[in-house]
């Protein structure tokens, strides 16, 4: 699957228009449309980063279709790192740690 195909698939899955994507990533509607159609096959890394963040995937997924467990949550953690102060980052880390511990206990009891 090409970058364009993945971009179109992600846009349709999210249920947004070309204009919505263009506005969100700071590009033009025709440029996004050309990327989706494969008419532009070498977008800048900066644009790919913004698109990946918008869709909540990693750049490797857009470029090569590689999806790993981190890609699902990568954008969430990047945004949390940017937007939360140190105290709230500590709270978030503690909550995630507790959830992992709970999951381990549940997995062990099955």
Kinemage of the C-alpha trace (Angstrom):
@kinemage 1
@onewidth
@group {chain A} dominant
@subgroup {mainchain}
@vectorlist {calphas} color= white
{ca unk a 1} P 0.000 0.000 0.000
{ca unk a 2} L 1.325 3.460 -0.885
{ca unk a 3} L 1.557 6.556 1.297
{ca unk a 4} L -1.357 8.020 -0.640
{ca unk a 5} L -3.525 4.970 -0.041
{ca unk a 6} L -2.766 5.022 3.680
{ca unk a 7} L -3.511 8.753 3.872
{ca unk a 8} L -6.863 8.311 2.159
{ca unk a 9} L -7.720 5.289 4.305
{ca unk a 10} L -6.930 7.209 7.502
{ca unk a 11} L -8.955 10.234 6.357
{ca unk a 12} L -11.990 8.149 5.461
{ca unk a 13} L -11.735 6.176 8.695
{ca unk a 14} L -11.682 9.446 10.636
{ca unk a 15} L -14.606 10.756 8.575
{ca unk a 16} L -13.062 14.106 7.704
{ca unk a 17} L -12.773 16.088 4.496
{ca unk a 18} L -9.638 16.956 2.581
{ca unk a 19} L -10.121 20.537 3.754
{ca unk a 20} L -10.314 19.428 7.401
{ca unk a 21} L -7.005 17.592 7.055
{ca unk a 22} L -5.361 20.464 5.176
{ca unk a 23} L -6.449 22.985 7.807
{ca unk a 24} L -5.317 20.756 10.679
{ca unk a 25} L -1.834 20.150 9.250
{ca unk a 26} L -1.215 23.588 7.756
{ca unk a 27} L -1.301 22.553 4.122
{ca unk a 28} L -3.549 23.176 1.146
{ca unk a 29} L -6.465 20.984 0.116
{ca unk a 30} L -4.995 20.404 -3.373
{ca unk a 31} L -1.673 19.314 -1.864
{ca unk a 32} L -3.354 16.745 0.428
{ca unk a 33} L -5.467 15.530 -2.504
{ca unk a 34} L -2.330 15.125 -4.659
{ca unk a 35} L -0.642 13.156 -1.869
{ca unk a 36} L -3.645 10.850 -1.550
{ca unk a 37} L -3.767 10.284 -5.313
{ca unk a 38} L -0.047 9.559 -5.487
{ca unk a 39} L 0.648 12.591 -7.668
{ca unk a 40} L 3.077 13.879 -5.034
{ca unk a 41} L 5.167 11.112 -3.582
{ca unk a 42} L 7.822 12.977 -1.642
{ca unk a 43} L 6.198 15.078 1.099
{ca unk a 44} L 8.460 16.917 3.526
{ca unk a 45} L 9.284 15.188 6.789
{ca unk a 46} L 7.692 18.112 8.623
{ca unk a 47} L 4.390 17.630 6.775
{ca unk a 48} L 4.527 13.871 7.375
{ca unk a 49} L 5.090 14.516 11.082
{ca unk a 50} L 2.070 16.828 11.269
{ca unk a 51} L -0.118 14.378 9.344
{ca unk a 52} L 1.015 11.460 11.511
{ca unk a 53} L 0.250 13.433 14.661
{ca unk a 54} L -3.177 14.411 13.311
{ca unk a 55} L -4.082 10.772 12.650
{ca unk a 56} L -2.389 9.406 15.769
{ca unk a 57} L 0.041 7.152 13.896
{ca unk a 58} L 3.796 7.189 13.498
{ca unk a 59} L 5.705 8.332 10.429
{ca unk a 60} L 6.897 4.780 9.774
{ca unk a 61} L 3.281 3.731 9.340
{ca unk a 62} L 2.650 6.470 6.779
{ca unk a 63} L 5.863 5.763 4.890
{ca unk a 64} L 6.035 1.998 5.057
{ca unk a 65} L 2.843 0.717 6.613
{ca unk a 66} L 4.672 -0.351 9.753
{ca unk a 67} L 2.471 -0.131 12.773
{ca unk a 68} L 3.605 -1.035 16.225
{ca unk a 69} L 2.032 -0.843 19.655
{ca unk a 70} L 3.610 2.549 20.298
{ca unk a 71} L 2.118 4.146 17.199
{ca unk a 72} L -1.365 3.824 18.645
{ca unk a 73} L -0.450 5.904 21.660
{ca unk a 74} L 2.570 7.844 20.406
{ca unk a 75} L 0.658 11.020 19.591
{ca unk a 76} L -1.089 10.908 22.967
{ca unk a 77} L 2.206 10.724 24.848
{ca unk a 78} L 3.864 13.365 22.667
{ca unk a 79} L 0.958 15.742 23.339
{ca unk a 80} L 0.980 14.970 27.054
{ca unk a 81} L 4.706 15.657 27.180
{ca unk a 82} L 4.181 19.039 25.518
{ca unk a 83} L 1.091 20.124 27.393
{ca unk a 84} L 1.374 18.771 30.939
{ca unk a 85} L 3.467 20.305 33.670
{ca unk a 86} L 5.949 18.107 35.551
{ca unk a 87} L 3.541 17.348 38.407
{ca unk a 88} L 0.812 16.143 36.060
{ca unk a 89} L 3.335 14.100 34.058
{ca unk a 90} L 4.271 12.325 37.308
{ca unk a 91} L 0.596 11.678 38.074
{ca unk a 92} L 0.031 10.286 34.578
{ca unk a 93} L 3.082 8.016 34.871
{ca unk a 94} L 1.869 6.769 38.252
{ca unk a 95} L -1.617 6.033 36.874
{ca unk a 96} L -0.191 4.134 33.923
{ca unk a 97} L 2.049 2.164 36.262
{ca unk a 98} L -0.956 1.198 38.393
{ca unk a 99} L -2.934 0.156 35.310
{ca unk a 100} L -0.039 -2.044 34.183
{ca unk a 101} L 0.167 -3.634 37.636
{ca unk a 102} L -3.594 -4.295 37.606
{ca unk a 103} L -3.359 -5.847 34.145
{ca unk a 104} L -0.502 -8.101 35.237
{ca unk a 105} L -2.546 -9.293 38.223
{ca unk a 106} L -5.572 -9.955 36.009
{ca unk a 107} L -3.465 -11.817 33.453
{ca unk a 108} L -1.983 -13.954 36.216
{ca unk a 109} L -5.391 -14.971 37.561
{ca unk a 110} L -6.724 -16.272 34.232
